[in-house]
Amino acid sequence: MSNKEWPLWEVFIRSKQGLNHKHVGSLRAADEEMAIDNARDVYTRRSEGISIWVVLSSNVFASDPSEAPELYEPSDSKIYRHPTFYDVPDEIQHM
């Protein structure tokens, strides 16, 4: 990163109807306060959010999609955690 380039921030917004924050995009800003202000201006122009999180992109660590089989194998081997063993009554429409 050059000295003239601001750090990259990941932006998460919590909508008025939601309980969780969702990733909406990225932006560059000099510091966290500027990142919040810029995120408000860019991602909540219609007042759809009630909370904004910004995280330095360099602080986000993600798993490698090519390693997914090894990563998720422990839960796949515990078949009792899958809902296939339960009978769902016909009255329940949206399950």
N, C-alpha and C positions, 0 to 999 in steps of 0.2 A: 504494500500500500504506500503510495506516495504521501509526502507531508501535506499536500494540498487536497487530498481526497478525504472526505468525511467518512466515518465508519458506517457500515451497513447495519440497519436495525430491522428486526422482524416485528410485525405489528399484529396484535390480536385484539379483536373487538368482541365485547359482550353485548348482544342485542337486547332490546327491551323485553322481548318474549323469551329469551334464552337464559339458561343458568350457567352456561359454560362460555368461555372465550373461544373464538374461532380465528384461525390464521387468515388474514385478508390480504397480506402482501408485505412488501419490503420498501424501505426508503433509506436515504442517507441523511444524517443530521450530525451536528457537532457534539451534542450531548443528549442526555435522556429527556430534559425538558423541551428542547427543540424537537426531538423525535415525537414526543406526545403532542405538541402543538401541530406539527406537520401531519401526523397521523389523523388528528381531529379534522384538519382542513381537507385532507385527501380522501379519507375513508368514511367520514361521517357527515357528509355535506347535507344530508337530509334528516339529521338528528335521529338516526336509527340506532345509535349506540348509547349505552349508559356507562361503559367502563372500557378503558384502553390500557393494554399492556404493551410495552416495547421491551425487546430483548436484543442485546447485541448478537448479531448473527454468529460471531466467533464463539459465543458461549453456548450455542446450540450444538448438541452432538446427536447424531442419528445412526441407527443401525444400517447396515448395508443390505439392500434388497436381495442381493445374491446369496446372503447368508440366512435368509428367512427359514428354510427347512430346518436347519440346526437350531435356530433361535426358538422356534415355536414347537419343536418336537416334544419337549416335556409335557406341554399341555395337551397335545394331540394323543399322547399315550394314556391319558386319564379320561377314558371314555365316559365315566360316570359323571363328568362335568357337563356333558352335552345333554340337551333337553330331550333326546330321543327316547328316554326311558319313561317319560311322563305322558299320561293320557290327558289331552286337553278337551274339556267339555265343549260340545257343539255351540253352546251359548256364547262362548268367547270368540268374538269376531276378528279382532286385530292382534293376533299373537304371532 
